[in-house]
Amino acid sequence: MDESIRASWAALLALGAFHGINPAMGWLFAVALGMQERSSAAVWRSLLPLGLGHGLAIGAAILAAVLAGIVLPVRTLRWPVALILVGFGAYRLFRHRHPRFGGMRVGFGKLTVWSFLMASAHGAGLMVLPVFLALAAGGSVAMSHHGMAGAFHGTLTGLVATLVHGAAYLAVTALAAWAIYEKFGLGLLRKAWVNLDLIWAVALLATGGLTLML
C-alpha cells in the first residue's frame, strides 16, 4: 500500500479519536445519563446510538462527495470543500450554540438524531472530507472514473472510511465516558478546563487550508 494511502487511513483513525475526545460529541451526554439513572449500564447503552448518529453524519458528507465526484474531478472538489471548512471554522470561532431538544430522558432514536445533529453542527463530516479526497486523489477511490462504476467504488471505500473513523470515535468516546463516570467524576472538568470550542474551530480552519495542499 502506498505511503500516502496509509497516512490517509491513519488520519481517519486520528480524526475519529479527536472527535471522540470532544465532550460535545457525546461522552458528556453519556456520563450525564449514567449519573441521572445512577447506573453505569445507562452509559454503555448510550454508546450505540451516539456512534450510529456520528457515523451517519460522516457517511452523509462522504456520500455527498462521491455523488459530486461523478461529474467533478477530485482536484476540483477540494476547492469548495476548503472554502466550506474555512467558513465553518470562522463561524465556530464566534458562535458556540449547539443543537438541543427534549430532556435527558431520550430513547435510542432521539439520541441517534441528537448525535447526528451535533456531529453535523460541529462540521465533523466536513473535517473528514479532505482525508477522503486524499484517498481519491491517491487512487484508492475510483472517483476519477466517470459514471456509476466510479460512484460504486467511491461509495464502497466511503463506507469503509466511515467504519474506520467511527470505530476510533466510539472507542475513545467509550473510554472517556468510562473514565469520567467510574474514576474521575465531572469535577475533573472544572479542574482541567480546556476551550475545546476554540480548538475545534482552529482545527476546522487548519483542515480547510490543508485541503488545498492535496
DRENPA-3360 file (N, C-alpha, C; in nm, 2 decimals, always signed):
BEGIN
1 = MDESIRAS = +0.08/-0.12/+0.00/+0.00/+0.00/+0.00/+0.09/+0.12/+0.00 ~ +0.05/+0.22/-0.08/+0.13/+0.35/-0.09/+0.13/+0.42/+0.04 ~ +0.24/+0.49/+0.07/+0.26/+0.55/+0.20/+0.16/+0.66/+0.22 ~ +0.12/+0.73/+0.12/+0.02/+0.84/+0.13/-0.12/+0.78/+0.17 ~ -0.15/+0.66/+0.11/-0.27/+0.60/+0.14/-0.28/+0.55/+0.29 ~ -0.16/+0.49/+0.33/-0.16/+0.45/+0.48/-0.17/+0.57/+0.57 ~ -0.11/+0.69/+0.53/-0.12/+0.81/+0.61/-0.27/+0.86/+0.61 ~ -0.34/+0.84/+0.50/-0.48/+0.88/+0.50/-0.56/+0.80/+0.59;
9 = WAALLALG = -0.54/+0.67/+0.59/-0.62/+0.58/+0.68/-0.58/+0.61/+0.83 ~ -0.46/+0.64/+0.85/-0.42/+0.67/+0.99/-0.48/+0.81/+1.03 ~ -0.49/+0.90/+0.94/-0.56/+1.03/+0.97/-0.70/+1.01/+1.00 ~ -0.77/+0.91/+0.93/-0.91/+0.88/+0.96/-0.93/+0.83/+1.11 ~ -0.83/+0.75/+1.15/-0.83/+0.70/+1.29/-0.81/+0.81/+1.39 ~ -0.71/+0.90/+1.35/-0.68/+1.01/+1.44/-0.79/+1.11/+1.45 ~ -0.86/+1.13/+1.34/-0.98/+1.22/+1.35/-1.09/+1.16/+1.43 ~ -1.11/+1.03/+1.42/-1.21/+0.96/+1.50/-1.18/+0.98/+1.65;
17 = AFHGINPA = -1.05/+0.96/+1.68/-1.01/+0.98/+1.82/-1.03/+1.12/+1.87 ~ -1.00/+1.22/+1.78/-1.02/+1.36/+1.81/-1.16/+1.40/+1.83 ~ -1.25/+1.34/+1.75/-1.40/+1.37/+1.76/-1.45/+1.30/+1.89 ~ -1.39/+1.18/+1.92/-1.44/+1.11/+2.04/-1.41/+1.18/+2.17 ~ -1.29/+1.24/+2.17/-1.25/+1.30/+2.30/-1.32/+1.44/+2.33 ~ -1.39/+1.49/+2.23/-1.46/+1.61/+2.25/-1.59/+1.58/+2.32 ~ -1.61/+1.64/+2.44/-1.73/+1.61/+2.52/-1.86/+1.65/+2.45 ~ -1.86/+1.74/+2.36/-1.98/+1.78/+2.28/-2.02/+1.68/+2.18;
25 = MGWLFAVA = -1.93/+1.58/+2.15/-1.96/+1.48/+2.05/-2.03/+1.36/+2.12 ~ -2.05/+1.36/+2.25/-2.13/+1.25/+2.30/-2.10/+1.20/+2.44 ~ -1.97/+1.19/+2.48/-1.94/+1.12/+2.60/-1.99/+1.19/+2.73 ~ -2.00/+1.33/+2.72/-2.05/+1.40/+2.83/-2.20/+1.37/+2.85 ~ -2.27/+1.36/+2.74/-2.41/+1.32/+2.74/-2.43/+1.18/+2.80 ~ -2.34/+1.09/+2.76/-2.35/+0.95/+2.82/-2.32/+0.95/+2.97 ~ -2.23/+1.03/+3.02/-2.20/+1.04/+3.16/-2.32/+1.10/+3.23 ~ -2.38/+1.20/+3.18/-2.49/+1.27/+3.24/-2.61/+1.17/+3.25;
33 = LGMQERSS = -2.63/+1.09/+3.15/-2.74/+0.99/+3.16/-2.71/+0.89/+3.26 ~ -2.58/+0.84/+3.27/-2.55/+0.75/+3.38/-2.57/+0.80/+3.52 ~ -2.53/+0.93/+3.54/-2.55/+0.99/+3.67/-2.70/+1.01/+3.70 ~ -2.78/+1.05/+3.60/-2.92/+1.07/+3.62/-2.99/+0.94/+3.66 ~ -2.95/+0.83/+3.60/-3.01/+0.70/+3.63/-2.94/+0.62/+3.73 ~ -2.82/+0.68/+3.77/-2.73/+0.62/+3.87/-2.70/+0.47/+3.83 ~ -2.66/+0.46/+3.71/-2.63/+0.33/+3.66/-2.53/+0.33/+3.54 ~ -2.43/+0.25/+3.56/-2.32/+0.25/+3.45/-2.38/+0.19/+3.32;
41 = AAVWRSLL = -2.49/+0.11/+3.34/-2.55/+0.05/+3.22/-2.60/+0.16/+3.13 ~ -2.65/+0.27/+3.18/-2.71/+0.38/+3.10/-2.59/+0.44/+3.02 ~ -2.47/+0.44/+3.07/-2.36/+0.50/+3.00/-2.33/+0.41/+2.88 ~ -2.32/+0.28/+2.90/-2.29/+0.19/+2.79/-2.40/+0.18/+2.69 ~ -2.52/+0.19/+2.74/-2.64/+0.18/+2.65/-2.65/+0.30/+2.55 ~ -2.59/+0.41/+2.59/-2.60/+0.53/+2.51/-2.49/+0.53/+2.39 ~ -2.39/+0.44/+2.41/-2.28/+0.45/+2.31/-2.32/+0.41/+2.17 ~ -2.41/+0.31/+2.16/-2.45/+0.26/+2.02/-2.52/+0.37/+1.94;
49 = PLGLGHGL = -2.63/+0.44/+2.00/-2.69/+0.55/+1.92/-2.60/+0.66/+1.90 ~ -2.51/+0.69/+1.99/-2.41/+0.80/+1.97/-2.32/+0.77/+1.86 ~ -2.27/+0.65/+1.85/-2.18/+0.60/+1.74/-2.26/+0.60/+1.61 ~ -2.38/+0.56/+1.61/-2.46/+0.55/+1.49/-2.49/+0.69/+1.43 ~ -2.53/+0.78/+1.52/-2.56/+0.92/+1.47/-2.43/+0.98/+1.42 ~ -2.32/+0.96/+1.49/-2.19/+1.02/+1.44/-2.16/+0.96/+1.30 ~ -2.17/+0.83/+1.29/-2.14/+0.77/+1.17/-2.23/+0.81/+1.05 ~ -2.35/+0.83/+1.08/-2.44/+0.88/+0.98/-2.40/+1.02/+0.93;
57 = AIGAAILA = -2.36/+1.11/+1.02/-2.31/+1.24/+0.98/-2.19/+1.23/+0.89 ~ -2.10/+1.15/+0.93/-1.97/+1.13/+0.85/-2.01/+1.07/+0.71 ~ -2.09/+0.96/+0.71/-2.13/+0.90/+0.59/-2.21/+0.99/+0.49 ~ -2.29/+1.08/+0.55/-2.37/+1.17/+0.46/-2.27/+1.26/+0.39 ~ -2.17/+1.31/+0.46/-2.07/+1.40/+0.40/-1.99/+1.33/+0.29 ~ -1.95/+1.21/+0.32/-1.87/+1.13/+0.22/-1.96/+1.10/+0.10 ~ -2.09/+1.06/+0.12/-2.18/+1.03/+0.01/-2.20/+1.15/-0.08 ~ -2.21/+1.27/-0.02/-2.22/+1.39/-0.10/-2.10/+1.41/-0.19;
65 = AVLAGIVL = -1.98/+1.38/-0.13/-1.86/+1.40/-0.21/-1.85/+1.30/-0.32 ~ -1.90/+1.17/-0.30/-1.90/+1.07/-0.40/-1.99/+1.11/-0.51 ~ -2.11/+1.16/-0.48/-2.21/+1.20/-0.58/-2.15/+1.32/-0.66 ~ -2.09/+1.41/-0.60/-2.03/+1.52/-0.67/-1.92/+1.48/-0.76 ~ -1.85/+1.37/-0.71/-1.73/+1.32/-0.79/-1.77/+1.25/-0.92 ~ -1.90/+1.23/-0.94/-1.95/+1.17/-1.06/-1.93/+1.27/-1.18 ~ -1.95/+1.39/-1.15/-1.94/+1.50/-1.25/-1.82/+1.59/-1.24 ~ -1.76/+1.59/-1.12/-1.64/+1.68/-1.10/-1.52/+1.60/-1.06;
73 = PVRTLRWP = -1.40/+1.64/-1.11/-1.28/+1.57/-1.07/-1.24/+1.60/-0.93 ~ -1.17/+1.51/-0.87/-1.13/+1.52/-0.73/-1.06/+1.66/-0.70 ~ -0.97/+1.69/-0.79/-0.89/+1.81/-0.77/-0.98/+1.94/-0.77 ~ -1.09/+1.93/-0.84/-1.18/+2.04/-0.84/-1.26/+2.05/-0.71 ~ -1.30/+1.93/-0.66/-1.38/+1.92/-0.53/-1.31/+1.98/-0.41 ~ -1.18/+1.98/-0.41/-1.11/+2.03/-0.29/-1.13/+2.18/-0.27 ~ -1.16/+2.26/-0.37/-1.18/+2.40/-0.35/-1.30/+2.43/-0.28 ~ -1.42/+2.38/-0.32/-1.54/+2.41/-0.24/-1.53/+2.35/-0.10;
81 = VALILVGF = -1.47/+2.23/-0.08/-1.46/+2.17/+0.05/-1.37/+2.26/+0.14 ~ -1.26/+2.31/+0.09/-1.17/+2.40/+0.16/-1.25/+2.53/+0.21 ~ -1.32/+2.59/+0.11/-1.39/+2.71/+0.14/-1.50/+2.69/+0.25 ~ -1.57/+2.57/+0.24/-1.67/+2.54/+0.34/-1.61/+2.52/+0.48 ~ -1.50/+2.45/+0.48/-1.43/+2.43/+0.61/-1.38/+2.56/+0.67 ~ -1.32/+2.64/+0.59/-1.27/+2.77/+0.65/-1.39/+2.85/+0.69 ~ -1.50/+2.86/+0.61/-1.61/+2.94/+0.65/-1.68/+2.88/+0.78 ~ -1.69/+2.75/+0.79/-1.74/+2.69/+0.91/-1.66/+2.71/+1.03;
89 = GAYRLFRH = -1.52/+2.70/+1.01/-1.43/+2.73/+1.12/-1.44/+2.87/+1.17 ~ -1.45/+2.96/+1.08/-1.47/+3.10/+1.12/-1.60/+3.12/+1.20 ~ -1.70/+3.06/+1.15/-1.83/+3.07/+1.22/-1.82/+3.01/+1.36 ~ -1.75/+2.89/+1.38/-1.74/+2.83/+1.51/-1.65/+2.91/+1.60 ~ -1.57/+3.00/+1.55/-1.49/+3.08/+1.64/-1.57/+3.18/+1.72 ~ -1.68/+3.23/+1.66/-1.77/+3.33/+1.72/-1.90/+3.28/+1.77 ~ -1.94/+3.16/+1.72/-2.07/+3.11/+1.76/-2.05/+2.97/+1.82 ~ -2.10/+2.95/+1.94/-2.09/+2.82/+2.01/-2.22/+2.76/+2.05;
97 = RHPRFGGM = -2.32/+2.79/+1.98/-2.45/+2.74/+2.01/-2.46/+2.59/+1.95 ~ -2.52/+2.50/+2.03/-2.53/+2.36/+1.99/-2.68/+2.33/+1.97 ~ -2.71/+2.23/+1.89/-2.85/+2.19/+1.87/-2.90/+2.13/+2.00 ~ -3.02/+2.16/+2.04/-3.07/+2.10/+2.16/-3.22/+2.07/+2.15 ~ -3.27/+1.97/+2.20/-3.41/+1.94/+2.20/-3.44/+1.84/+2.31 ~ -3.56/+1.84/+2.36/-3.61/+1.75/+2.46/-3.53/+1.76/+2.59 ~ -3.55/+1.65/+2.68/-3.48/+1.65/+2.81/-3.38/+1.54/+2.80 ~ -3.34/+1.50/+2.92/-3.23/+1.40/+2.93/-3.29/+1.26/+2.91;
105 = RVGFGKLT = -3.42/+1.24/+2.93/-3.48/+1.11/+2.91/-3.51/+1.09/+2.76 ~ -3.41/+1.03/+2.69/-3.43/+1.02/+2.55/-3.41/+0.87/+2.51 ~ -3.48/+0.82/+2.41/-3.46/+0.69/+2.36/-3.36/+0.67/+2.26 ~ -3.35/+0.55/+2.20/-3.24/+0.52/+2.10/-3.25/+0.61/+1.98 ~ -3.37/+0.63/+1.93/-3.39/+0.72/+1.81/-3.35/+0.86/+1.83 ~ -3.40/+0.92/+1.94/-3.37/+1.06/+1.97/-3.22/+1.08/+2.00 ~ -3.16/+0.99/+2.06/-3.02/+1.00/+2.09/-2.94/+0.99/+1.96 ~ -2.98/+0.90/+1.87/-2.92/+0.89/+1.74/-2.93/+1.02/+1.66;
113 = VWSFLMAS = -3.05/+1.08/+1.66/-3.07/+1.21/+1.59/-2.99/+1.32/+1.66 ~ -2.98/+1.32/+1.79/-2.90/+1.42/+1.86/-2.75/+1.41/+1.82 ~ -2.70/+1.29/+1.82/-2.56/+1.27/+1.78/-2.54/+1.31/+1.64 ~ -2.63/+1.28/+1.55/-2.62/+1.32/+1.41/-2.61/+1.47/+1.40 ~ -2.70/+1.54/+1.47/-2.71/+1.69/+1.46/-2.59/+1.75/+1.52 ~ -2.54/+1.70/+1.63/-2.42/+1.75/+1.70/-2.29/+1.74/+1.60 ~ -2.28/+1.62/+1.54/-2.17/+1.60/+1.45/-2.18/+1.69/+1.33 ~ -2.30/+1.71/+1.28/-2.32/+1.79/+1.17/-2.30/+1.94/+1.20;
121 = AHGAGLMV = -2.35/+1.98/+1.32/-2.34/+2.12/+1.36/-2.19/+2.16/+1.38 ~ -2.11/+2.06/+1.43/-1.97/+2.09/+1.45/-1.88/+2.07/+1.33 ~ -1.94/+2.03/+1.22/-1.86/+2.01/+1.10/-1.77/+1.88/+1.10 ~ -1.81/+1.78/+1.18/-1.73/+1.66/+1.19/-1.72/+1.59/+1.05 ~ -1.83/+1.58/+0.98/-1.83/+1.52/+0.85/-1.74/+1.60/+0.75 ~ -1.75/+1.73/+0.76/-1.66/+1.82/+0.67/-1.52/+1.80/+0.70 ~ -1.48/+1.77/+0.82/-1.34/+1.76/+0.86/-1.28/+1.63/+0.80 ~ -1.37/+1.53/+0.78/-1.32/+1.40/+0.73/-1.31/+1.41/+0.58;
129 = LPVFLALA = -1.38/+1.50/+0.51/-1.38/+1.50/+0.36/-1.24/+1.52/+0.30 ~ -1.15/+1.61/+0.36/-1.02/+1.62/+0.29/-0.94/+1.49/+0.29 ~ -0.96/+1.41/+0.40/-0.89/+1.28/+0.40/-0.94/+1.19/+0.30 ~ -1.08/+1.19/+0.29/-1.14/+1.11/+0.18/-1.10/+1.15/+0.04 ~ -1.09/+1.28/+0.02/-1.04/+1.33/-0.11/-0.90/+1.29/-0.14 ~ -0.82/+1.29/-0.03/-0.68/+1.24/-0.05/-0.67/+1.10/-0.09 ~ -0.76/+1.01/-0.03/-0.77/+0.88/-0.08/-0.81/+0.87/-0.22 ~ -0.90/+0.95/-0.26/-0.94/+0.96/-0.40/-0.83/+1.00/-0.49;
137 = AGGSVAMS = -0.76/+1.10/-0.45/-0.65/+1.16/-0.54/-0.54/+1.06/-0.54 ~ -0.52/+0.97/-0.44/-0.41/+0.87/-0.44/-0.45/+0.75/-0.51 ~ -0.57/+0.74/-0.56/-0.61/+0.62/-0.64/-0.68/+0.52/-0.56 ~ -0.70/+0.54/-0.43/-0.77/+0.44/-0.35/-0.92/+0.44/-0.38 ~ -0.97/+0.55/-0.43/-1.11/+0.56/-0.46/-1.12/+0.59/-0.61 ~ -1.21/+0.52/-0.68/-1.22/+0.53/-0.83/-1.31/+0.65/-0.87 ~ -1.31/+0.76/-0.79/-1.40/+0.87/-0.82/-1.35/+0.94/-0.95 ~ -1.23/+0.91/-0.98/-1.18/+0.98/-1.11/-1.24/+0.91/-1.23;
145 = HHGMAGAF = -1.30/+0.80/-1.21/-1.37/+0.73/-1.32/-1.52/+0.79/-1.33 ~ -1.56/+0.83/-1.45/-1.69/+0.88/-1.46/-1.80/+0.77/-1.45 ~ -1.92/+0.81/-1.42/-2.03/+0.72/-1.42/-2.05/+0.64/-1.30 ~ -2.14/+0.54/-1.31/-2.18/+0.46/-1.20/-2.07/+0.37/-1.14 ~ -1.98/+0.33/-1.22/-1.87/+0.25/-1.17/-1.78/+0.33/-1.07 ~ -1.75/+0.45/-1.10/-1.68/+0.54/-1.01/-1.76/+0.56/-0.88 ~ -1.89/+0.58/-0.90/-1.98/+0.61/-0.78/-1.98/+0.49/-0.69 ~ -1.99/+0.37/-0.75/-1.99/+0.24/-0.67/-1.86/+0.22/-0.59;
153 = HGTLTGLV = -1.75/+0.24/-0.65/-1.62/+0.22/-0.58/-1.60/+0.33/-0.48 ~ -1.64/+0.45/-0.51/-1.63/+0.56/-0.42/-1.72/+0.54/-0.29 ~ -1.84/+0.49/-0.32/-1.93/+0.46/-0.21/-1.88/+0.35/-0.12 ~ -1.83/+0.24/-0.18/-1.77/+0.13/-0.11/-1.66/+0.17/-0.02 ~ -1.56/+0.25/-0.07/-1.45/+0.30/+0.01/-1.50/+0.40/+0.11 ~ -1.60/+0.48/+0.08/-1.65/+0.57/+0.17/-1.72/+0.50/+0.29 ~ -1.78/+0.39/+0.27/-1.84/+0.31/+0.37/-1.73/+0.25/+0.47 ~ -1.62/+0.20/+0.41/-1.51/+0.16/+0.49/-1.45/+0.27/+0.57;
161 = ATLVHGAA = -1.43/+0.39/+0.50/-1.38/+0.50/+0.57/-1.46/+0.54/+0.69 ~ -1.59/+0.54/+0.67/-1.69/+0.57/+0.78/-1.67/+0.48/+0.89 ~ -1.66/+0.35/+0.86/-1.65/+0.25/+0.97/-1.52/+0.26/+1.04 ~ -1.41/+0.29/+0.97/-1.28/+0.30/+1.04/-1.28/+0.43/+1.13 ~ -1.33/+0.54/+1.08/-1.34/+0.66/+1.16/-1.43/+0.63/+1.28 ~ -1.55/+0.57/+1.25/-1.65/+0.55/+1.36/-1.60/+0.46/+1.47 ~ -1.52/+0.36/+1.43/-1.46/+0.27/+1.53/-1.37/+0.35/+1.63 ~ -1.28/+0.43/+1.57/-1.19/+0.51/+1.65/-1.27/+0.61/+1.74;
169 = YLAVTALA = -1.37/+0.67/+1.68/-1.46/+0.76/+1.76/-1.53/+0.69/+1.88 ~ -1.59/+0.58/+1.85/-1.66/+0.50/+1.95/-1.57/+0.45/+2.06 ~ -1.45/+0.41/+2.02/-1.35/+0.36/+2.12/-1.31/+0.47/+2.22 ~ -1.28/+0.59/+2.17/-1.24/+0.70/+2.25/-1.35/+0.75/+2.33 ~ -1.47/+0.76/+2.27/-1.59/+0.80/+2.35/-1.62/+0.71/+2.46 ~ -1.61/+0.58/+2.44/-1.64/+0.48/+2.55/-1.53/+0.49/+2.66 ~ -1.41/+0.51/+2.62/-1.30/+0.52/+2.72/-1.32/+0.65/+2.80 ~ -1.35/+0.76/+2.74/-1.37/+0.89/+2.81/-1.49/+0.88/+2.90;
177 = AWAIYEKF = -1.60/+0.82/+2.85/-1.72/+0.81/+2.94/-1.70/+0.72/+3.06 ~ -1.63/+0.61/+3.04/-1.60/+0.52/+3.15/-1.50/+0.58/+3.25 ~ -1.40/+0.65/+3.20/-1.30/+0.71/+3.29/-1.37/+0.82/+3.38 ~ -1.45/+0.91/+3.31/-1.51/+1.02/+3.39/-1.62/+0.96/+3.49 ~ -1.70/+0.87/+3.44/-1.81/+0.81/+3.52/-1.75/+0.73/+3.64 ~ -1.66/+0.64/+3.61/-1.62/+0.54/+3.71/-1.50/+0.59/+3.79 ~ -1.41/+0.68/+3.74/-1.29/+0.71/+3.81/-1.28/+0.85/+3.85 ~ -1.31/+0.95/+3.77/-1.27/+1.09/+3.80/-1.39/+1.17/+3.84;
185 = GLGLLRKA = -1.51/+1.15/+3.78/-1.62/+1.24/+3.80/-1.62/+1.37/+3.72 ~ -1.73/+1.44/+3.72/-1.74/+1.56/+3.64/-1.65/+1.67/+3.70 ~ -1.61/+1.66/+3.83/-1.53/+1.76/+3.89/-1.40/+1.78/+3.82 ~ -1.35/+1.67/+3.75/-1.23/+1.69/+3.67/-1.24/+1.79/+3.56 ~ -1.36/+1.81/+3.51/-1.38/+1.91/+3.40/-1.36/+2.05/+3.45 ~ -1.39/+2.07/+3.58/-1.38/+2.21/+3.64/-1.23/+2.23/+3.67 ~ -1.16/+2.13/+3.71/-1.02/+2.14/+3.74/-0.93/+2.15/+3.62 ~ -0.97/+2.08/+3.51/-0.88/+2.08/+3.39/-0.96/+2.13/+3.27;
193 = WVNLDLIW = -1.01/+2.25/+3.28/-1.10/+2.30/+3.17/-1.01/+2.34/+3.05 ~ -1.06/+2.30/+2.93/-0.99/+2.33/+2.81/-1.10/+2.38/+2.71 ~ -1.07/+2.49/+2.64/-1.16/+2.55/+2.55/-1.16/+2.47/+2.42 ~ -1.24/+2.36/+2.42/-1.25/+2.27/+2.31/-1.32/+2.34/+2.19 ~ -1.41/+2.43/+2.21/-1.47/+2.51/+2.10/-1.37/+2.58/+2.02 ~ -1.27/+2.64/+2.09/-1.17/+2.72/+2.02/-1.08/+2.62/+1.94 ~ -1.04/+2.51/+2.01/-0.95/+2.41/+1.94/-1.02/+2.35/+1.82 ~ -1.15/+2.33/+1.83/-1.23/+2.27/+1.72/-1.23/+2.37/+1.60;
201 = AVALLATG = -1.26/+2.50/+1.63/-1.26/+2.60/+1.53/-1.13/+2.61/+1.46 ~ -1.02/+2.61/+1.53/-0.89/+2.62/+1.47/-0.86/+2.50/+1.39 ~ -0.90/+2.38/+1.44/-0.88/+2.26/+1.36/-0.96/+2.26/+1.23 ~ -1.08/+2.32/+1.23/-1.16/+2.33/+1.10/-1.08/+2.42/+1.00 ~ -1.03/+2.53/+1.06/-0.96/+2.63/+0.97/-0.83/+2.57/+0.91 ~ -0.76/+2.49/+1.00/-0.64/+2.43/+0.95/-0.66/+2.32/+0.85 ~ -0.77/+2.25/+0.87/-0.81/+2.14/+0.78/-0.84/+2.20/+0.64 ~ -0.92/+2.31/+0.65/-0.95/+2.38/+0.52/-0.83/+2.42/+0.45;
209 = GLTLML = -0.73/+2.47/+0.52/-0.60/+2.51/+0.45/-0.53/+2.39/+0.39 ~ -0.52/+2.29/+0.47/-0.45/+2.17/+0.43/-0.52/+2.10/+0.31 ~ -0.65/+2.12/+0.30/-0.72/+2.06/+0.18/-0.67/+2.11/+0.05 ~ -0.63/+2.23/+0.04/-0.58/+2.29/-0.08/-0.44/+2.23/-0.12 ~ -0.38/+2.16/-0.02/-0.24/+2.10/-0.05/-0.25/+1.96/-0.10 ~ -0.38/+1.91/-0.11/-0.39/+1.77/-0.15/-0.33/+1.75/-0.29;
% end
